[in-house]
Structures are given as C-alpha cells and as structure tokens.
C-alpha cells in the first residue's frame, strides 16, 4: 500500500496509508485526510478529520461528496488509538495544511 507523510508544522511528520476507495474500513480510531494528487506531484489536503471508528464514520461522511466535488480522489488514513493524540495531531495538521474544507482550528 502507498503511504504519504504529512507535516505537522513542527518538523515532524505522520505517515498515512493512501486509499483510493471509500470501502473496507476497519473499526479502529484515527485520523483521515480527503485529498488529491496535484499537477506538481504533491498531495493536497482538502479536509482533515478524526474518528473513533473508521468503518462507521467514513462510509457516510457528510463532507465526502463536497470533497469529491472539489477534486478529492483519495482518503489518507492513520490509526491513532488515543484521543489526546488525535486531538493534538488533527489541530496541528489543520493549522499547518490549512485545508479549505476545515473552518475550525485554523
């Protein structure tokens, strides 16, 4: 499986697994990014989120259609068991990446 390292803005990165379809999610907690591969060959984040259960959250995500309309072709996912890490890393990713669909935490 392909992976992508997303910067947190403090010199550290998180390695996400790249999925090209919204299916087969497991019942685990983590972070996800709706994204597309830009013409310059770099991934572009449209939306960063977190969940307690990928299988429940991503199958019917209320922002997925909007992300696809904006060009999203992939979902990047990272298993993160602890809520504290999910909260911290989600905020850091949003602040650093400034995804257009995240209005909070910017």
C-alpha positions, 0 to 999 in steps of 0.5 A: 500500500502507498503511504504519504507523510504529512507535516505537522508544522513542527518538523515532524511528520505522520505517515498515512496509508493512501486509499483510493476507495471509500470501502473496507474500513476497519473499526479502529480510531484515527485520523483521515485526510480527503485529498488529491494528487496535484499537477506538481506531484504533491498531495493536497489536503482538502479536509482533515478529520478524526474518528473513533471508528473508521468503518462507521464514520467514513462510509457516510461522511457528510463532507465526502461528496463536497470533497469529491466535488472539489477534486478529492480522489483519495482518503489518507488514513492513520490509526491513532488509538488515543484521543489526546493524540488525535486531538493534538495531531488533527489541530496541528495538521489543520493549522499547518495544511490549512485545508479549505474544507476545515473552518475550525482550528485554523 
